[in-house]
Amino acid sequence: MQNTCLSEAGWYSVCCRTDMARPEAPFGRIPQFKVGDKVFVAMLGPERGREGVVIHVTDHAGDFVHRYDVGFSDGTLKRYFGFEIDLVPT
């Protein structure tokens, strides 16, 4: 399979994560992140770079799109799609 992602546009980390594709399940059914993952807001805007922890992963509702509830150190909570967040580098 050829990599068709636009890495120079910043999409590589979203659409080409090697841990997303698993042979035992069709693409898209396995969440990108799990509870306890340290993530940062990757989307453009005032929250970009903000770090938090995934505290809940919603089941997809037939659309194969998971939503992630992220808790922040100031006690706030916000729901994101997988393309809006990314793992904090270790």
C-alpha positions in Angstrom: 0.0 0.0 0.0 1.4 3.3 -1.0 1.6 6.2 1.4 -0.6 8.9 0.0 -0.5 11.2 3.0 0.6 14.8 2.7 3.3 14.8 5.4 4.4 18.3 4.4 0.9 19.6 5.2 1.0 18.0 8.6 -1.5 15.3 7.9 1.0 12.4 8.3 0.6 12.0 12.0 -3.2 11.9 11.6 -3.9 9.6 8.7 -0.8 7.4 8.6 -0.3 6.3 12.2 1.0 2.7 12.0 -0.8 1.7 15.2 -4.2 2.4 13.6 -4.2 -0.4 11.0 -4.6 -3.8 12.6 -5.2 -6.9 10.5 -7.9 -8.3 12.9 -10.3 -5.4 12.5 -11.4 -3.2 9.5 -9.7 0.2 9.3 -11.2 2.8 11.6 -12.9 0.6 14.2 -10.1 0.7 16.7 -9.7 4.0 18.6 -6.5 6.0 17.9 -6.1 6.8 21.6 -6.9 5.0 24.9 -7.9 6.2 28.3 -4.8 7.5 30.1 -2.9 8.6 27.0 -1.2 12.0 27.3 -2.3 14.1 24.3 -2.0 17.6 23.0 -4.4 19.7 21.0 -3.0 19.6 17.4 -5.7 21.6 15.6 -5.2 25.3 14.8 -6.6 27.8 17.2 -6.1 29.2 20.7 -6.0 25.7 22.3 -3.2 24.4 20.0 -0.4 22.8 22.1 -2.5 22.5 25.2 -1.8 19.1 27.0 -4.2 16.8 28.7 -5.1 13.2 29.4 -7.8 11.1 27.6 -10.3 10.3 30.3 -13.0 8.7 28.1 -13.3 7.2 24.6 -16.8 7.2 23.1 -17.9 4.2 21.0 -18.4 5.0 17.4 -22.0 5.4 16.5 -21.9 3.4 13.2 -19.8 6.2 11.6 -16.5 4.6 12.8 -15.5 8.0 14.3 -14.5 7.9 17.9 -14.6 10.9 20.2 -12.2 11.6 23.0 -12.9 13.4 26.2 -9.7 15.1 27.3 -9.2 16.4 30.9 -6.8 19.3 31.5 -4.8 20.2 34.6 -7.1 23.2 35.3 -10.0 20.8 35.7 -11.7 21.6 32.3 -12.9 18.8 30.0 -13.4 19.0 26.3 -14.4 16.4 23.6 -12.2 16.1 20.5 -12.1 14.0 17.3 -8.9 12.0 16.7 -7.6 14.4 14.1 -7.7 17.3 16.5 -5.3 15.7 19.1 -2.1 13.8 19.0 0.1 11.9 21.5 2.5 13.9 23.6 6.0 12.8 22.5 7.9 10.8 25.2 
